[in-house]
Amino acid sequence: MPIVTIQVTREGSGPGRTSVTADEKASLIAGVSQLLLDVLHKPLDSTFVVIEEVEPENWGWGGLPVPEFRKRRSSG
């Protein structure tokens, strides 16, 4: 029984987007499940996929909170 966790930022993937859409989540679930079937021969009905949306202030990059990292990167 594989359990796969996918973490994505709550920012979405384009201008003005604040979240991953339900269709995108469904595609991620289907794609990851199919990958595990193809590679590990795990049945689709035994694979669990969890999608976690993370607020930008709750993750870091380059040793800094992401908003600070981006701020420094854009001004440098």
N, C-alpha and C positions, 0 to 999 in steps of 0.2 A: 504494500500500500504506500506508494510514494506520495509525499506531500511537498509541493513546490510553492515557495513564497516569492512573489514578485513585488518589489517595492518601486514605486514611481512617485515623482514629485506631484503634489497637488496642483502645480502650475498649469498642467495640461501640456499640449504639444504644439501650440500655436498662439499667435497674438490674440489676446482677449479671452483665452481659454483658462478656466480655473480648475478643470478636472478632466480625468479620462472619461470618455463617454461609455455608456453601457455597451454599445456595439464594439468599441475597442476592447473593453474588458472581455466580452464574449469571444472575440478573435484571439486574444491572448490565452484564454482558457483552452480553446479548441486547439490552438497551435502547439502549446506546451504539452497538452495531453497526447496529441498526435506524435510529437517528437519522442515522448517516452514510450509510446507504443512501437514506433519504428526502430528506436535504438535499443531499448531494454525489453521490448516485448511485454510491457505492462498493459493490461487491459484498460480501456478507457474508463470503465466503471469502477476501477480500483484506484484511480488517480485523483488526487485532490489538489486544487490550485487556489491559493489565497492571494488576493491582490490588496496590497496596503498602499494607501496614498499618504505621503508624508509631507507635512508643511515645510516649506523651504527653511524656516528658522530652526527646524528640528534635525538638520543634517549639516555636515561640514565638508569642506573641500580645501585642500592645501593647508590644513591646520587652522582653519578659520570657519566661523559660521558662514554659510553660503552667501547670505546678503552682503556681508563684509568682504568676502573674497571677490564677489562680482564688482562691488564698488571699487575696490583697489585695482582690479584688473582693467576696468573701463577707464580709470583715470591715469593709468600708467602707460 
